[in-house]
């Protein structure tokens, strides 16, 4: 299971999450950051520093944000 970045990140892109990630699984997209679910080690470092509380464990993503689970995965499939 991986962490997922959701809609509060859109336009924010503060980047603290990238700086603390020990495995470099977070990449910047056009309008937000994305977490590669195949690299994420579920350490939670990114979640703790997100200034807009946009990062959730995959199984804790709010129901109205579930589309971001597949958006994060697709970002890396299309790269």
C-alpha positions in Angstrom: 0.0 0.0 0.0 1.2 3.5 -0.9 0.5 7.0 0.1 -1.6 9.1 -2.4 -1.5 12.8 -3.0 -5.0 14.3 -3.5 -6.7 17.5 -4.7 -5.5 20.0 -2.0 -2.1 19.7 -3.7 -3.4 21.1 -7.0 -1.7 24.5 -7.5 0.0 24.3 -4.1 3.2 22.3 -5.0 5.0 23.4 -1.8 7.5 20.5 -2.2 8.2 19.7 1.4 7.1 16.1 0.6 9.8 15.7 -2.1 12.5 17.0 0.3 11.7 14.4 3.0 11.0 11.3 0.9 13.8 8.8 1.6 13.3 6.9 -1.7 12.6 9.7 -4.1 9.1 8.4 -5.1 7.5 11.8 -5.4 7.6 13.7 -8.7 6.3 17.0 -9.8 3.5 17.1 -12.5 2.1 20.1 -14.3 -0.2 21.1 -11.4 0.6 18.9 -8.5 3.0 16.3 -7.1 2.5 12.5 -7.5 3.7 9.5 -5.5 4.9 6.4 -7.4 3.0 3.5 -5.7 5.6 1.0 -6.8 8.5 2.8 -5.0 6.7 4.3 -2.0 7.8 2.5 1.2 4.9 3.7 3.3 7.1 5.6 5.8 4.8 8.5 6.2 7.4 11.2 6.1 5.6 13.1 3.3 2.2 13.0 5.1 3.7 14.6 8.2 5.1 17.6 6.3 2.3 18.3 3.8 1.2 21.9 4.5 -2.3 21.3 2.9 -2.9 17.8 4.3 -3.2 16.4 0.8 -1.4 13.0 1.4 -3.2 9.9 2.7 -2.5 6.2 3.0 -4.3 4.6 0.0 -6.9 2.9 2.1 -7.6 6.2 4.0 -8.2 8.4 1.0 -11.5 10.2 1.5 -14.2 8.8 -0.8 -14.6 12.0 -2.8 -10.9 11.8 -3.5 -10.6 8.2 -4.7 -9.9 9.3 -8.3 -6.5 10.4 -7.1 -5.5 6.8 -6.4 -5.6 6.0 -10.1 -4.3 9.4 -11.1 -1.1 8.9 -9.1 -0.6 5.4 -10.6 -1.3 6.6 -14.2 1.1 9.5 -13.8 4.0 7.0 -13.6 2.6 4.5 -16.2 2.5 7.3 -18.7 6.0 8.6 -17.9 
